[in-house]
Amino acid sequence: MLARPPSGGGLGSRLRAALGLERGMDDAAWDAAEEALVAADLGPVLAAEIVVAARGQFASGLSGTDAITAALRERLAKAPIAPFELGEAPAVVLMVGVNGSGKTTTAAKLAARLRGEGRSVLLAAADTYRPGAVEQLRLWGDRLGVSVVAQRAGADPAAVAYDAAAAAVARNVEAVIVDTAGRLQSSKDLMAELSKIRRVITRQLPDQPRHVLLVLDATTGQNGLSQAEAFLAEAGVTGIVLAKLDGTAKGGVAVAIADRYGIPIVFTAFGEDLDALAPFDPDAYLEWLLAA
């Protein structure tokens, strides 16, 4: 069950305002519905396509609101699905994203989830730039009873990832979660650094990293599309973690990303509690999206 979004200003309330009286579902009503979808961060292209599909559902006898809901559900059902599986040990999970997206907390949540499944886990503090980042991950590690591989502040992040991969082999650890520094997708040098981290991991452990998870702040808006494109190109993103769902009534950008780039939404995250990370559930997500 996803946390309830902040009330008001979300897709549900906008659709209710646009379609509440059904108004005969004239062009103005459909335009208002499309504007509501765009405002929920689904983007103009996807919003227009959903309205076209909803018009067809409406013609078959559904109400306007039910038609939009059915069209959204159909589109979510077409989104790629990728259950989170570790595969052969040691499996490496590389966490990437822009500054402030919640990577470190999400790494800890994922470690807690894997520990709860009885897996052995190692955390790698490859965010060597942000003040306090290594200490933050160590605090999470102490709380979880998970070892943290780290070096001095300002060290080469790829060297940290290499050490963590080597330690996982030596200690027979099942999963390595590599926390990386936040970086803007427009920073060419920092984006290229992600490619280096990935190459170093692969040299140490062929066929790894198993997962490259883009942690996406649900409040990010349409900028999330350019984030996904850049991180897909440089880091080979395999899945999305939609984080901070408790802080927005929008969050539709993840659907737009999955639709445009074929990147599956793997997890949703909300709040600070360690158990506040759940596998993506399209029905629960749609309920959340329409609740605000």
N, C-alpha and C positions, 0 to 999 in steps of 0.2 A: 504494500500500500504506500503510495507516494504521499509526502506531506502536502497538506492543502496549500495552494498558492495564496499570496496576498489577495484580499478581496478587492474587486473593482478594477476596471481598466483592462481586463484580460479579454481573451477571445470569447468566452462564454457570455460575459455581460454585454460585449459589443454586438454579438449575434442576437442576443435577446432584444437589445434596443433596435436593431435593424429589422428583425423578423418576428418580433413578439406578437404583432397583430396579423402577421402573414400578409396583410395589405394587398392581397391578390397576387403577390410576388411579381410586381412589375419590374421594369429595368432598374428603377431607382433602388428597389430593395436588393436586387442582386448586386448592384454596384456597391451598396453599403456592406453587404456580406463580404465582397471581395476586399474592400478597404479594411474590414475587421481582420481578415486573414493576413493581409500585408502587415497590419499593425502588430500582429502576434509573431512577426518575424519569419513567416513562411516565405516571404519574398514575392515580388510581383508575378513572376512566371508561374511558380507553383500555385499561387493563389488563383490566378486566372484559370489554370487547368482544373483546379478543384471545383470552381464555380461552374465551368462547362459540364463537368461530370454531375454536379448537384442538380443542374437544370434537367438533365436526363432523368435523374432519380425523382425529381419533383413531377415530371411529366408522367411517371409511372404510378403516381398516387401518393407519394410521401409529402409530408408538410415541408416547408422551406427549411426549418431547423433540422428536421430529421434527414432531409436530403443532404444538407451540408455535412452532418455527422456521418452519414453513410459514405459520402465521397471521401471524407478524411480517413475513415476506417479502411476503405478500399486502398487508398494510397499508402497507408501505413503497412497494410498487409503485403504490399509489393516491395517494401523496403528490405534490403538484405538482412538476413538473420545469421549471426555467428555466435553460437554458444561459447562461453569462455572455457577453454580447455587448455591445460598446461602441456600435455603431450609428454614426450621423452624428457627425463630430467638430466641435467638441470635446465629448466626453462627460464628464459630471460624475458621480463616485461619492462619495456622502456616507456617511461612516462614523459610526454612532451606537451608543450602549450605555451601560451604567452604569459607574461608576468601577471601574478595575482589570480590565475584561473583556479587555483586550488590543488595543484599537482602534489605537493608534499602531504597534505591531509588525505588526499585520495590514495596516495601510495600507502599510507598507514592503514586506511580503511581496507584496502585490498589485502595487505598483509594480515590484518585481523581476520578477514574472511577466509583466507587460505589456512591460517592457523586453526580456525574453527573447524575446518575440514580435515584437520590432522596432518596438514602438509608442513614440511620444514621450509623456512623462509629466511632469506638474507636481504637486507636493505643496503642499497649503495647510494651514498651521498655525493652524487655527481653535480649538484648545484654548489659549486665552489665560489660563486661570485656574490650571492646575496648575503649580507651580514646576518648571522644567526641561523642560516639555513641548515648547516651541518648539525648545529646544536639542537635545532627543532626536530630533525629526523632522529637524532640520538635519544631525545626525550620520548619520542614515539616508540623507538626500539626498546627502551627500558620498560616502558609501560606494557609493551606486548611480549617482552621476553625474547626479542629478536635481535640478533647481532647486526651491527651497522659497520660497513666498510667505508672508511673516510680517509682523506688526507688533509693537509694543511689548507687554510683558506687561500684561494687563488691558484690552487694546483690544477693541472690539466684534467678536465673532466673525463677524457677518454682513458687516462691512466687509472682513475678511480673505477671506471667500468671494467677495465681489464683486470684489476686486482679483485674485484667482486666476482667476476666470472671464474678466475683461478681459484678463489676461496671456495666457491660453490662446488667445484670439481673435487678439491682436496677434502672438503667436509661432507661430501655426498648430500648436498642440499638440493631440494626439489625445485625451488623457485627463487629467482633473484629479481627484485624490483628496483629498477634504477631511476632515481629521482633526478631530473635534470633542471638546469636553470631556466627560468622564464625568459622568453625572447620574442621580440616583435617579428612578425613574418617578413617585414621589410628590411631586417638587418641581415645582409648577405653573409657577413663573416660568422655571425652566431648561428645562422641556419646551416651554413657549411659545416660548422662544428658538430651538429647533430649527425651529419653523414659520417664524419670521422668516428664518432662514438659508436655508431652502428657497425662500421667496418672493423673496428677493434674488437667488438663483441663477436663478430662473425669469424674473425681470424682465430679467436680463442675457442669458440664454440660454433662450428659449422651449423647452418640452418637456424641460427639464433640471430636476433631476438625473435622469440615465438610471437609476441604481441608488441605492437607499438601503439599505445593508447593516447589519443589526443584528448586532454582534459579541457573541456569547453565550458566556460562560464555561461550559464543559461541566459544571463542578462546582456550578453555581448552583441546581440542584434545581427544585422546582415554582415557585419565585419567578420563573423564566423565563417562565411563562405571563403573569403580570401585567406583566412587562417588555415582552413582545411586544405585548400589548394597548395599553399606553400609547404605545409608540414607533410602533406602527401608526397610532394616532389622530393623533399630533402630527407625525410625520415622514413618514408614508406609506411604511413599510418595504416593500421589494420582495423582500428575500431575507435569509437567515440565514447567518452565518459561525459555525460551531461551533468555538470555540477551546479551547485547553488540554486537548485530548483525552489528552495524555500524563500528565495529573495526576489522572485519575479513572478508576474502573472502572464509572461510571454513564453519564451522557450521554444518557439516553433522552428528556430534556425536549424536545429539538429535534423529535423525532417527534411528541410531543404538540402542540407549537406548530404544526407543519406540518399536522397533522390537524385541529386546532380552527380555526385562522385561515386556512388555505390559503396560508401563506407558505412558499415553497420553501427548502430548505437548498441553498445555492449552493456553499459551500466548507467544507472541514474544515481546521483548523489545529492544529499541534502543535509544541512546541519553539520554539527561538529562531532556527533557521537560516532564511535567506531563502527557501529552496526548500521549506520545510515548510508549504505551502499547496496544497491539491489540490481539484479539482472534486469535488463530492459524488458518491460512488459507493454506491448502496444496498446492493449485495452486499458490498462491502468494509466498509461501516459495520456491517452485520448480523454479519459475521464478527468485527469488533472488539468489538461489543456482547456477543457470546456467548463471547469468548475469556477474559474475566477470571473 
